[in-house]
Amino acid sequence: MTPHFDLSPPAPDLSDALRTCLDNKTKPPGSLGRLEALAVRVGQVLGTLSPAPGQPHLLVCAGDHGALRDPRGQALSAYPADVTWQMVENFLAGGAAINVLAREAGIELHIADAGVAHDFGRRDGLIDVKIAPGTASWFDGPAMSASQCAQALRNGAGIARDIAARGVRVLGFGEMGIGNTASASLITHVLTGAAMDDCTGRGTGLDDAALAAKTRTLAALAGAWHGPHDPFSVLAQFGGFEIATLVGAMLGAAQSRMLLVIDGFISSAAALVACAHAPALRDYCVFSHRSQERGHAIQLDHLGAEALLDLDLRLGEGSGAALAWPLVRAAAAILRDMASFESAGVSRA
Amino acid sequence: MTPHFDLSPPAPDLSDALRTCLDNKTKPPGSLGRLEALAVRVGQVLGTLSPAPGQPHLLVCAGDHGALRDPRGQALSAYPADVTWQMVENFLAGGAAINVLAREAGIELHIADAGVAHDFGRRDGLIDVKIAPGTASWFDGPAMSASQCAQALRNGAGIARDIAARGVRVLGFGEMGIGNTASASLITHVLTGAAMDDCTGRGTGLDDAALAAKTRTLAALAGAWHGPHDPFSVLAQFGGFEIATLVGAMLGAAQSRMLLVIDGFISSAAALVACAHAPALRDYCVFSHRSQERGHAIQLDHLGAEALLDLDLRLGEGSGAALAWPLVRAAAAILRDMASFESAGVSRA
């Protein structure tokens, strides 16, 4: 059974009260720019004029992809598939970018094996929600069966609910999976209707020729596909297990009234699927950064989202979400801790 | 005597070694985007491949301006002059935006009275470097005498050196002074040669008519001025005491081999003056954000600088510098703490 996630917007609607609260702070109205809109989002999701988000957590889901080469043998990724499990080992050892960025920002990290083609055994610090050792190739059929997709969605939702049960109010999302930009490009193309060219980028570093070949291949593949366009069918057809698990985690997190901090292109593909299933999800999300990966702009535009950072990142792992967290924290503190004109005895304009 | 600040570039030149170090980290080369250029800047200024910047400090200089209305009585600022001292009180009480943002980011704050038109008495936490209770109006002549300007420069350099003597390696800069966007616009116009229109903005919130009047007034004033165009003469003519003190603090901080985190339009006007005096200063600076205040883009372009954040901020106080600090900290940690391909056993492309 494909799960269905009911989701209502954050309640009560505090947006007017939050804006009034910000306008009474000792600063010219609007002078904190987009930090003020962010503060409204944080207060709205946390349901208070005085948000204390506490320590954020970040979930990194990893998975491998069956479609790493097109039928003519052209690579879709600049890196070999082994890098997925090697990077999971790097996460567990604490040496990857996301480990460093999470430590600096005070974020607790969760690493999930959603479908890596490697036997890690039982490992401390690794959440085992492996569906299979990698997806099937979408050159041969769906990447995963409907029941595998449903299980990944349930797995993700379960992880998010377990984290929420610890009192966590903010959850960031990241991923690792060699080949998953191709997967995200296909999902983005189908769900937004944007041209394949605009949805396809260099991933970890394809050159011009490889990018052109990847774009042609994906366009042909998507053009030949006539399956159902509902979000979970698209996800099963082209997704990775890490993406499907993230979709479930996002939906579960929003149902638990957490603030969602979305990373870059792959995480936003998961957010696209989740929002297509439950449009109210959009109001629980903060989009952390605008990736250098080409299709990210398409995703953000489709979701009507403006990203906080624009630093030409294209790493994934949740790195942008970790980098943006201090802005979320700052926005909450502005609401919670700044003096008002009245309390500070400052004259108005 | 006008002080002269000798300043050499950071030494030794570690930029190649820093780039190699970043390329060996477990991530696709360049995938951390502008965070990598930031890491090179931090390593270069701190003189190490493994930078540990420690706790940053931030200096907020406050001063009042003689020219708050043009000769026809049109206000140059949306707020009354009393707001300068009222906001200094707010800083001392811990309720302003910069207090909140500095606390969240773990930044130690220093508040300096560089020339506020108010008697604070002796106050814990307020550095008294008051030159005079506000500048003279540039509608009548120079805002300050050459000797006042020299004293403000020395005061700022002294504050920065005192902070450096405590082992601090990162210093941010902010300001408070009703009327100081006009001052910064004039300095920017004269030092960059950009049209007055492009250097003039709404400050704390002028409406269209007031902005047009301010622009006309400042253009006429600058056009009629034929004094010497060396940076400290321009500073004395149009500066505020808070800006002059910041210029000295920036130069003193760079001489002490600190990394400088510059805030928005007013702080960047100080950086313009400091760089015009000692061009090597540019290489010690991180530009934290692109302000909504119109002339900031002109300043950044003139300095060949790209700001880290673009959040439509226009508050000042060092708020953008405080918000950008976590990015600086993250960039340093990437260099210092991330695993290499070799150490983590991860395959290369």
Interface residues (C-beta under 8 A of the other chain):
Chain A: K25 T26 K27 P28 P29 G30 S31 L32 G33 R34 L35 A78 Y79 P80 D82 V83 Q86 M87 E89 N90 A93 G95 A96 A97 N99 V100 L101 R103 E104 A105 T204 G205 Q292 L308 L309 D310 L311 D312 L313 R314 L315 S319 A322 L323 P326 L327 R329 A330 A333 I334 D337 M338 A339 S343 A344 G345 V346 S347 R348 A349
Chain B: K25 T26 K27 P28 P29 G30 S31 L32 G33 R34 L35 A78 Y79 P80 D82 V83 Q86 M87 E89 N90 A93 G95 A96 A97 N99 V100 L101 R103 E104 A105 T204 G205 Q292 L308 L309 D310 L311 D312 L313 R314 L315 S319 A322 L323 P326 L327 R329 A330 A333 I334 D337 M338 A339 S343 A344 G345 V346 S347 R348 A349
